[in-house]
Amino acid sequence: MQVHVKLYGPFSSMSGRDEFEIQADGDIICVEDFISLLGKKLPQLRRSIKDVDMDQFLKQRILLAINGMLCSDKLQFIHDGDHVKILSPVAGG
């Protein structure tokens, strides 16, 4: 399967690019496995997800959208041809 990935903010800066394709075996992959796969491609991300609770990571450290819909469920499926956007949560004051 092939997934189109678009990175924003610090994720784009840490990877040195803002768009790429990711390949995975099978026709679907869950978000948790996708993040792990992404960590193999982006060493800086791998360091930030090492030994972290994935539920907490998806709710507090990252915004992930699959085909334009926000997702914080590590068991949500990503399918072949999906578009995934990854950005940082924004805080202001």
Secondary structure, 3 states (H helix, E strand, C coil): CEEEEEECHHHHHHHCCCEEEEECCCCEEEHHHHHHHHHHHCHHHHHHHCCCCHHHHHHHHCEEEECCEEECCCCCEEECCCEEEEECCCCCC
